[in-house]
């Protein structure tokens, strides 16, 4: 994330890459989508889901094209630095020139590096993260804005994670009435309701938050490595939980026990729905790490398109079964908690598994996101040849990483709003603005370096610059709409 150029590493097949990308996109956002669907109306939600899924696919193809252009520029720089190796197509990735900023290409097209065929230039073999692409194609101001956007998004991510875990624990353990799992079918709880004796539900939430921070916060001060098997276990648990929820909802609907009567449209809920949908399609910042190791990239864009179709179908199935199974005012921010009810699921182990599912999966991701955010802070303030004092490196950066999201989580555990705001603002920048600017500038740079018409086999199907303008205009419209909606809501409040 911090902008490194790295060797591809172990390769995997295109279909394995498809599965990895599916797992990357379908995460915490999917659990908040059912409530957002219920509050905005099923027709409005479906149309917005389809449109935002399409827009995310467009910008994903922009990032892929930018990755190919960045690889071409690296090959050109290698050829200029070591002309005798220009014919060697297997130049080691470790021989990339030092990362001391990007020198603008000459206006004359360089033909000597095209002797293996022009398409060879654009093969995606070096993993060039978005931070490095920003340093190659953006100005200094653009690079700083890029890191600012990434940092704000990661802060939102951490705040969501920090609120989701204690909120799930509070809902499961604050038993009330005859329900052993603490969530009655027809009860709407307030934070001030009792939990354990004199302790209120909000007190229990904050106790769980403190325990969560004490257990996982220290990882922010160190590097997190060797998480492969933990991530595999998390993916298996995620798929099992989603499958169980969909099947249980379908069974209840099939038995005539479905309580949901969703409205056709409710514009008041569109703001949060927009943010949730943007957040739920977020993958652009991780595409270099995810797609570079794919062994055969000839049909990469088609595979990514197939992935988006599958994700849309999955989101639609999860959300529609939810809104027709449960009444809209009974859907909880974290959808899994709707199944932590004795009246919904009879088997206690299943209730416990679904109720605690966010705790296990989110807890494994929190240290990784925290370390990523810490490293982005270091990159933003890094000066060439300089080093940080030990206190700054090991105390200050981890502290500024951990404290803001924890304070936000302490003040609120409204996950739908947290996801909505994170997706609507920082998510808009990462998913729309940055990819559109990257592809526009990398096309200009490639044209100056390799000449007009240099064939990029990974060029986006949306190759006309009108698409770039449309994406940027849409991003501006989204920003203005969400801001106006928040201002109006505060005014009415």
C-alpha positions in Angstrom: 0.0 0.0 0.0 2.8 2.3 0.7 3.9 2.3 -2.9 6.5 -0.4 -3.3 7.6 -2.1 -6.5 7.9 -5.7 -5.7 8.5 -9.0 -7.5 5.3 -10.8 -8.5 5.9 -13.7 -6.1 4.1 -17.0 -6.3 1.8 -17.1 -9.3 -1.8 -18.4 -9.3 -4.3 -19.2 -12.0 -6.9 -16.6 -13.2 -9.7 -18.4 -11.5 -7.9 -18.4 -8.2 -7.4 -14.7 -8.7 -11.2 -14.4 -9.3 -11.9 -16.1 -6.0 -9.4 -13.9 -4.2 -11.0 -10.7 -5.6 -14.4 -12.0 -4.7 -13.2 -12.5 -1.1 -11.6 -9.1 -1.0 -14.7 -7.2 -2.1 -17.3 -9.2 -0.2 -16.5 -8.2 3.4 -17.9 -6.1 6.2 -19.9 -3.8 3.9 -22.1 -6.8 2.9 -23.3 -7.2 6.5 -24.6 -3.6 6.6 -26.2 -3.7 3.2 -29.6 -5.4 4.2 -30.5 -2.6 6.5 -29.5 0.0 3.9 -31.7 -1.8 1.4 -34.7 -1.8 3.8 -34.4 2.0 4.6 -34.0 3.1 0.9 -36.6 0.8 -0.7 -36.0 -2.4 -2.7 -36.3 -0.8 -6.2 -34.1 2.2 -5.5 -31.6 -0.1 -3.8 -31.5 -2.5 -6.7 -31.0 0.2 -9.3 -28.3 1.9 -7.2 -26.5 -1.4 -6.6 -26.4 -2.2 -10.3 -25.3 1.3 -11.3 -22.6 1.5 -8.6 -21.4 -2.0 -9.4 -21.0 -0.9 -13.0 -19.1 2.3 -12.1 -16.8 0.3 -9.8 -16.1 -2.1 -12.7 -15.3 0.9 -15.0 -12.7 2.3 -12.5 -11.3 -1.2 -11.9 -10.5 -1.4 -15.6 -8.9 2.1 -15.3 -6.6 0.8 -12.6 -5.6 -2.3 -14.6 -4.7 -0.1 -17.6 -2.7 2.1 -15.3 -0.8 -0.9 -13.9 0.1 -1.9 -17.5 1.3 1.6 -18.3 3.4 1.7 -15.2 5.1 -1.6 -16.1 5.8 -0.2 -19.6 7.4 2.9 -18.1 9.6 0.8 -15.8 10.8 -1.3 -18.7 11.6 1.8 -20.6 13.6 3.2 -17.6 15.5 -0.1 -17.3 16.3 0.0 -21.0 17.7 3.5 -20.7 19.7 2.7 -17.6 21.1 -0.6 -19.1 21.0 -0.5 -22.9 22.9 -3.8 -23.1 20.0 -5.5 -21.3 17.3 -4.1 -23.5 16.8 -7.4 -25.3 16.6 -9.3 -22.0 12.9 -9.6 -21.3 13.5 -11.4 -18.0 15.2 -8.5 -16.2 15.0 -9.0 -12.5 12.5 -6.9 -10.7 15.1 -6.1 -8.1 17.0 -4.1 -10.8 14.3 -1.4 -10.9 15.8 2.0 -10.6 15.8 3.6 -7.1 12.4 5.0 -6.1 13.5 8.6 -6.0 10.4 10.0 -7.8 9.4 9.7 -11.4 11.4 11.6 -14.1 9.1 12.8 -16.9 9.5 11.0 -20.2 11.1 12.7 -23.2 8.7 13.9 -25.9 10.4 11.7 -28.5 9.1 8.1 -28.6 11.7 5.5 -27.6 11.6 2.7 -30.2 14.6 0.7 -29.0 12.7 -0.9 -26.2 9.9 -2.0 -28.6 12.0 -4.5 -30.5 10.3 -7.5 -28.8 6.9 -6.2 -30.0 4.9 -3.3 -28.5 2.6 -5.5 -26.4 5.6 -6.9 -24.5 6.0 -3.4 -23.0 2.7 -3.5 -21.2 2.9 -6.9 -19.6 2.0 -6.7 -15.9 4.9 -8.4 -14.2 6.1 -5.8 -11.6 3.7 -5.2 -8.7 3.4 -1.5 -8.7 1.1 -0.4 -5.9 -1.2 2.6 -6.3 1.1 4.8 -4.2 4.0 4.3 -6.6 1.7 4.8 -9.6 0.7 8.1 -8.0 4.3 9.1 -7.6 4.9 8.2 -11.3 2.0 10.1 -12.8 0.8 12.7 -10.3 2.4 16.0 -9.2 3.7 16.4 -5.7 0.4 17.9 -4.6 -1.5 15.0 -6.3 0.6 12.5 -4.4 -0.1 14.2 -1.1 -3.8 14.2 -1.9 -3.7 10.6 -2.8 -2.2 9.6 0.5 -4.6 11.9 2.4 -7.5 10.1 0.7 -6.1 6.6 1.5 -5.4 7.6 5.1 -8.9 9.0 5.7 -10.4 5.8 4.2 -8.3 3.5 6.4 -9.3 5.6 9.4 -12.9 5.0 8.5 -12.2 1.3 8.0 -10.6 1.0 11.5 -13.5 2.9 13.1 -16.0 0.5 11.5 -14.0 -2.5 12.7 -13.5 -1.0 16.2 -17.3 -0.5 16.5 -18.5 -3.7 14.9 -16.7 -6.1 17.3 -17.9 -4.7 20.6 -21.3 -4.0 19.2 -21.7 -7.6 18.2 -20.5 -8.8 21.6 -22.9 -6.4 23.3 -25.9 -7.6 21.3 -25.0 -11.3 21.9 -24.3 -11.1 25.7 -26.7 -8.4 26.9 -29.5 -11.0 27.6 -33.0 -9.7 28.0 -36.2 -11.4 28.7 -36.5 -15.0 27.6 -34.1 -14.8 24.7 -30.8 -16.5 25.5 -29.0 -14.4 22.9 -30.2 -11.0 24.0 -32.0 -9.9 20.8 -35.8 -10.2 21.1 -37.7 -10.5 17.8 -40.0 -7.5 18.5 -37.8 -5.4 20.8 -35.9 -2.3 19.8 -33.2 -1.6 22.3 -31.7 1.7 23.4 -28.1 2.2 24.6 -29.5 3.2 28.0 -31.4 -0.1 28.5 -29.9 -2.4 31.2 -27.5 -5.1 30.4 -25.9 -6.6 33.5 -27.3 -5.4 36.7 -26.6 -1.6 37.0 -24.6 -1.6 33.8 -26.3 -0.2 30.7 -25.9 -1.6 27.2 -23.6 1.3 26.2 -21.4 0.6 29.2 -21.1 -3.0 28.1 -20.2 -1.8 24.6 -17.4 0.4 25.9 -16.0 -2.3 28.1 -15.8 -4.6 25.1 -14.2 -1.8 23.1 -11.6 -1.3 25.8 -10.8 -5.0 25.8 -10.7 -5.1 22.0 -8.2 -2.2 21.9 -6.0 -3.7 24.7 -5.8 -7.1 22.9 -5.4 -5.9 19.3 -4.1 -2.4 19.6 -0.5 -3.4 20.4 -0.2 -5.0 17.0 -0.2 -1.5 15.6 3.3 -1.0 17.1 4.8 -4.0 15.3 4.7 -5.6 11.9 2.0 -8.2 11.1 3.3 -11.1 9.0 2.5 -14.7 8.2 -1.3 -14.3 8.2 -1.9 -16.6 5.2 -3.5 -19.4 7.1 -5.5 -17.0 9.3 -6.9 -15.4 6.2 -7.8 -18.8 4.7 -9.7 -19.6 8.0 -11.4 -16.3 7.9 -12.6 -16.8 4.3 -14.0 -20.2 5.1 -15.9 -18.8 8.1 -17.2 -15.9 6.0 -18.6 -18.2 3.3 -20.2 -20.5 5.9 -21.8 -17.6 7.7 -23.2 -16.0 4.5 -24.5 -19.4 3.2 -26.2 -20.2 6.5 -27.9 -16.7 6.7 -29.2 -17.0 3.1 -30.5 -20.5 3.6 -32.2 -19.6 6.9 -33.8 -16.6 5.4 -35.1 -18.6 2.4 -36.5 -21.3 4.7 -38.4 -18.7 6.8 -39.8 -17.1 3.7 -40.7 -20.5 2.3 -42.6 -21.4 5.4 -44.6 -18.1 5.3 -42.8 -16.6 8.3 -41.3 -13.7 6.4 -42.1 -10.5 8.1 -40.6 -8.0 5.6 -42.8 -5.7 3.6 -40.1 -3.4 2.0 -41.1 -0.2 0.4 -40.6 0.5 -3.3 -38.6 3.6 -2.6 -37.6 5.8 0.4 -35.3 8.6 -0.6 -34.4 9.4 3.0 -32.3 6.3 3.1 -30.4 6.9 -0.2 -27.5 8.6 1.4 -26.5 5.7 3.6 -27.3 3.2 0.9 -24.9 5.0 -1.5 -22.1 5.0 1.1 -22.7 1.3 1.9 -22.7 0.3 -1.8 -19.5 2.2 -2.6 -17.8 0.7 0.5 -19.1 -2.8 -0.5 -17.4 -2.5 -4.0 -14.1 -1.2 -2.7 -11.1 -3.1 -4.1 -9.2 -0.6 -6.3 -6.5 0.1 -3.8 -5.6 -3.6 -3.5 -5.7 -4.5 -7.2 -2.0 -4.4 -7.9 -1.3 -6.9 -5.1 -4.2 -9.1 -6.2 -3.9 -9.2 -9.9 -0.2 -9.0 -10.6 0.4 -12.6 -9.5 -2.3 -13.9 -11.9 -0.4 -16.2 -14.3 -2.4 -15.6 -17.5 -3.7 -12.1 -18.0 -4.9 -12.3 -21.5 -8.6 -12.2 -20.5 -8.1 -10.3 -17.3 -10.8 -7.7 -17.9 -13.4 -10.4 -18.8 -12.6 -12.3 -15.6 -12.9 -9.2 -13.5 -16.3 -8.5 -15.3 -17.4 -12.0 -14.4 -16.4 -11.4 -10.8 -18.6 -8.3 -10.6 -21.6 -10.1 -12.0 -21.2 -12.8 -9.4 -20.8 -10.2 -6.6 -23.9 -8.3 -7.8 -25.9 -11.6 -7.7 -24.6 -12.4 -4.3 -25.4 -8.9 -2.8 -28.8 -9.0 -4.4 -29.6 -12.5 -3.0 -28.3 -11.6 0.5 -30.2 -8.3 0.7 -33.5 -9.4 -0.9 -33.8 -12.5 1.3 -33.1 -10.2 4.3 -35.6 -7.5 3.6 -38.4 -10.0 2.9 -37.5 -12.2 5.9 -37.3 -9.4 8.5 -39.2 -6.2 9.1 -37.2 -3.2 8.1 -37.3 -1.6 11.6 -36.0 -4.9 13.0 -33.0 -5.3 10.8 -29.8 -4.5 12.8 -26.7 -2.7 11.5 -24.8 -5.9 11.5 -27.0 -8.4 9.7 -25.6 -11.5 11.4 -27.1 -10.3 14.7 -30.6 -10.8 13.4 -30.0 -14.5 13.6 -28.7 -14.4 17.2 -32.4 -14.7 18.3 -33.9 -17.8 19.8 -37.1 -17.1 17.9 -35.3 -17.1 14.5 -32.7 -19.9 15.0 -33.4 -22.8 17.3 -29.9 -24.2 17.5 -27.9 -22.4 20.1 -24.5 -23.2 18.4 -25.7 -21.6 15.1 -26.9 -18.5 16.9 -23.6 -18.2 18.7 -21.6 -18.7 15.5 -23.5 -16.1 13.6 -23.7 -13.6 16.5 -19.9 -13.8 17.0 -19.0 -14.1 13.3 -18.0 -10.4 12.9 -15.9 -10.7 16.1 -13.6 -13.4 14.6 -13.3 -12.1 11.0 -13.0 -8.4 11.8 -10.5 -9.1 14.6 -8.1 -10.8 12.1 -8.3 -7.8 9.7 -7.9 -5.0 12.2 -4.1 -5.4 12.9 -3.4 -5.6 9.1 -5.4 -2.4 8.3 -3.8 -0.6 11.3 -0.2 -1.5 10.1 -1.1 -0.5 6.6 -2.4 2.9 7.8 0.7 3.4 10.0 3.0 2.7 7.0 1.1 5.2 4.8 1.6 7.9 7.5 5.4 7.1 7.4 5.4 7.2 3.6 3.6 10.5 3.5 6.1 12.3 5.7 9.2 10.4 4.5 12.1 12.5 3.2 14.7 10.9 0.9 17.6 9.6 2.9 16.1 10.5 6.2 15.2 8.3 9.1 12.7 8.7 12.0 13.8 8.8 15.6 12.8 5.7 17.6 10.1 7.5 19.5 8.5 8.8 16.4 8.8 5.5 14.5 7.6 3.2 17.3 5.3 5.4 19.4 4.0 8.5 17.5 3.0 6.9 14.3 1.2 3.9 15.9 -0.5 6.3 18.4 -1.9 8.6 15.7 -3.0 5.5 13.8 -4.9 3.9 16.7 -6.4 6.8 18.8 -8.7 8.5 16.2 -10.7 5.4 15.2 -11.0 4.3 18.8 -12.3 7.7 19.8 -14.9 7.6 17.0 -15.9 4.0 18.0 -16.2 5.2 21.7 -18.6 8.0 20.6 -20.8 5.9 18.3 -21.5 2.3 17.2 -23.9 3.3 14.4 -22.3 1.1 11.8 -24.6 2.0 8.9 -23.7 5.7 9.3 -20.0 4.9 9.7 -19.9 2.8 6.6 -22.0 5.3 4.7 -19.8 8.3 5.5 -16.6 6.3 4.9 -17.9 5.1 1.5 -19.5 8.3 0.5 -16.4 10.5 1.0 -13.0 8.7 1.1 -14.5 5.8 -0.8 -15.6 8.1 -3.6 -12.0 9.4 -3.9 -10.4 6.0 -4.0 -13.0 4.3 -6.2 -13.7 7.1 -8.6 -11.4 10.1 -8.5 -8.0 8.4 -8.2 -8.5 5.7 -10.9 -9.9 8.3 -13.3 -7.0 10.7 -12.8 -4.4 7.8 -13.0 -5.7 6.5 -16.3 -6.0 10.0 -17.8 -2.4 10.9 -16.9 -0.9 7.5 -17.7 -2.4 7.7 -21.2 -0.8 11.0 -21.8 2.5 9.8 -20.4 2.5 6.6 -22.5 1.7 8.7 -25.6 4.7 11.0 -25.0 7.0 8.1 -24.4 6.0 5.4 -26.8 4.1 7.4 -29.4 0.4 7.7 -30.3 -1.3 4.4 -30.7 1.1 2.2 -28.7 -1.1 -0.9 -28.1 -1.8 -1.6 -24.5 -3.5 -5.1 -24.3 -4.9 -4.2 -20.9 -6.5 -1.0 -22.0 -9.9 -0.4 -20.5 -12.9 -1.1 -22.7 -14.0 2.4 -21.7 -11.1 3.9 -23.5 -12.6 7.2 -24.6 -11.7 10.1 -22.3 -15.4 10.9 -22.1 -15.7 8.0 -19.7 -13.0 9.6 -17.5 -15.0 12.8 -17.5 -18.2 11.0 -16.7 -16.6 9.2 -13.7 -15.2 12.5 -12.4 -18.5 14.3 -12.9 -20.3 11.4 -11.1 -17.9 11.6 -8.2 -18.5 15.4 -7.8 -22.3 14.8 -8.0 -22.0 12.1 -5.3 -20.0 14.4 -3.0 -22.4 17.3 -3.4 -25.5 15.0 -3.0 -24.2 13.4 0.2 -23.1 16.7 1.7 -26.4 18.4 1.0 -28.3 15.4 2.4 -26.2 15.5 5.6 -26.8 19.3 6.0 -30.6 18.9 5.4 -30.7 16.1 7.9 -28.9 18.1 10.5 -31.2 21.1 9.8 -34.3 19.0 10.3 -32.8 17.4 13.4 
